[in-house]
C-alpha cells in the first residue's frame, strides 16, 4: 500500500495550507526527514518533511493549490513497491479525502480535476508549471530551470494561462512592454489593446528592455547626461496609477484578522516618553568599536529589547495576557520584534520572538535578532520562531520616524513603538545643548494595565536606557 | 432593367404580376407598355415552373430576369434555382452557362409571418455557382442589377420591400457596380461593422449613436455576399481591431458566421476581441409587430454589440 502524505497541521489555528513549491518530483526517491515541499499556512511558510523512506509516486495537489489539513497531497511508494501501482491508486484516494476536506480555499477546479484526473494529466502539468511561475514571482525566488522565456505572469488564469487578446500581445511585443506589469481590464482579466496602450503611454517599458538593446547596438556606454535612466519615465511625469485589487495573501489575511480583533476588543491607550539617548549611543559606539574584530555590531534595538525584558521583572503586568476571566502572568519573558517583509516576498509583517530575552546578554540578543530578521526576509520564519511572545517592540527608527503608536499584538498586554534617536536641542543641567532623543510610545491593554502602571514601566525603562551600563551586567 | 432591355433584345422579365399589374410592388411600372407582352411576361403562381422556364431560356442564350414577389416564394423553386442554375455550367462541361437574374424582395417585409419573412442569403450563399448581390440604395440597385444582368452566371439580387420607398440620386445613364467591391458607408477608427442591405440603415443609426459615446465606427456595405470582398473588411479590422457583423438571417451557419470565420482567420493577430455577430434571433419570424422588431437586427442590438466588442459595455 502506498503511504499517504497528508497536509500537516503546522499550527493550532491552521485549517488549510497552500503548497508553495514541491522540492521533489514524481519518481524521486525520498528519505525520512527530507523537506519535500514548502507549505504556506495562515502564519508562515514552512518546510514539510516526510517521515518515511520511499519513492514519490504521485503528487495530488499542485503548487499554488490550497487544501484542508489532513487532505492527501501525495503518495509515497514504499521500498519494493512499484511507484506506478501506488500512483494508480491515486484517483480514488485523492477524491475520497478531498470530499471530506474542510479547506474552504479548495476550489471547484481541483474537484473537477480529480474527476478527469487521468485525461487531464498533461494539462495539469502545464498548470503546475504556470503556478510555479506565479509563485516564484511572489517569493522572489528564481527558478533556474525556467523554460518559458516569453513574458508570462500578471494575469494568469486559475489554470495558469495568461489571458491576452492577440492584438494586445502583438502591441506589447512590438513596444517591449512587460506584460507582467499590466492589469487586464477585459473579461476575466484579459489584457486588451487599451491596457497595453495605457502601459505604453505611461512609459512602462522596462529598463531591462531598454538597456540590453542599447548595449547590443555596440555603442560605448553613453555619457552620464544622455544615459537612459534606469526607470523610464515619460516627459509628462509619472503616468496615471491604475486601480486594481490585490488578492490577499495568507499573511495579509492573518494581519487583518488579528489586528482588527486587537484594535476592536482591546481597550488601547497610549503613553509617550522621550528618552535621552546620548549615554546609550555613546556606549554602543564604544562597544561596537571594541567588538568589531569579533564581528559583533549591536543595534539600538538590541539594547531596547534587553531594557524592555529587564523591566518586565519589576512590572509583571507587562508580561501578561488577558484570559477573559483572569490575567495570566507568564513565566518567561519573550520579546517579539516586528519585522517588515520585503515587497518581493509579498510584503507584510511578522513578529519574531526572542525567547527569554531577560536571560540573554546583548550579544546573544543581537545574534538572535539578526538571525531571525534574515530568515524572515529570505526563507520565512517557522511557527516556533513566531509564537509565544509576551511583549512586542516595534521600531521605525531606521525610517527616521519621530514617534508613532502601535496596535497591541495579542495576546500581549502592551507594545512599545519607538522612533529614531534624533539629534535635537535639549536641556541638560539647565543648559541648552545638542543631544539625541528618542520617543517611545507604549500602547497598553487597559484591562490589565492602568495609566500609572504604564508610567511606572516607562520610568523603569528610562532608567535602563539612560543608564545603559545597567544593561550590560 | 429597362435600360438593359433596350440595349439587349435577349433580356426579358418574367414573374407574377410583373406585366398587367405593373409589378406587385410597381417595380416594372410602364414596362409592359414599352416592351410588350412578349418580353414582360405574367406567370401563374408557380415559381417552380417559371424559374425552370427561365433557366431553360438562359441555357438557350436568352437573358431572363425572373422576379420573385418575395424570395420566401423561391423556396418552392429550390430545385431550379439551387440545383439547376448554379451547377449548369459545371455539369454541362462548359457547354451551357446560365446567365439568369433572379430578383425579388428578401427579408421581413413587416408583419408577414414566419413563412413570408425569409432571409435567404445564408441558405443560398452556401451553394457554389451562384452570385448574390444585395443593394443598399437606389443607386446600388440600378448598378448592381445591371452588373447582374450582364454577368454570365446566375445572380440572385436580394432587394428589400422595406427599402423600395427609399429615394436617392440615380444617374440617367447606365452604369455598373462591379461585384466583390465593398463600400465603406461610414468611415471610422474604433470598430468595424459589416453588413448588407437593409440592416445597414440600422448600422448607420447605431454608428451615429455610438459616435456620441465616443466610439467611431466604420460601416462597411459588402454589396455582394458571393463573391465577398473580404479584403476591404480585413483592411478595416486591421485598423480598428474590433468587428461586428450584422446579418438579417439566422445566426447558425450564416453569412455572419462565415465572415466572422474569415476575419478570425485573416485578422487573428489584429483582434482585441472575438468577432461579435448580430443576427435575426434564432426563431421563426413572429407576426406580432413588437416581437418582429425585437427579433430582427436593430440599432439597439448593434449598439450593444459594439459596446461589448470594444469593452465598453
HADDOCK unambig.tbl for C-alpha pairs under 7 A between the chains (distance, minus, plus):
assign (segid A and resid 165 and name CA) (segid B and resid 271 and name CA) 6.75 0.50 0.50
assign (segid A and resid 165 and name CA) (segid B and resid 272 and name CA) 4.88 0.50 0.50
assign (segid A and resid 165 and name CA) (segid B and resid 273 and name CA) 6.24 0.50 0.50
assign (segid A and resid 166 and name CA) (segid B and resid 268 and name CA) 6.55 0.50 0.50
assign (segid A and resid 166 and name CA) (segid B and resid 269 and name CA) 4.75 0.50 0.50
assign (segid A and resid 166 and name CA) (segid B and resid 270 and name CA) 6.30 0.50 0.50
assign (segid A and resid 166 and name CA) (segid B and resid 271 and name CA) 5.80 0.50 0.50
assign (segid A and resid 166 and name CA) (segid B and resid 272 and name CA) 6.09 0.50 0.50
assign (segid A and resid 167 and name CA) (segid B and resid 269 and name CA) 5.14 0.50 0.50
assign (segid A and resid 167 and name CA) (segid B and resid 270 and name CA) 4.56 0.50 0.50
assign (segid A and resid 167 and name CA) (segid B and resid 271 and name CA) 5.21 0.50 0.50
assign (segid A and resid 167 and name CA) (segid B and resid 272 and name CA) 5.27 0.50 0.50
assign (segid A and resid 168 and name CA) (segid B and resid 272 and name CA) 6.39 0.50 0.50
assign (segid A and resid 170 and name CA) (segid B and resid 269 and name CA) 6.92 0.50 0.50
assign (segid A and resid 186 and name CA) (segid B and resid 311 and name CA) 6.60 0.50 0.50
assign (segid A and resid 192 and name CA) (segid B and resid 272 and name CA) 5.86 0.50 0.50
assign (segid A and resid 193 and name CA) (segid B and resid 272 and name CA) 5.97 0.50 0.50
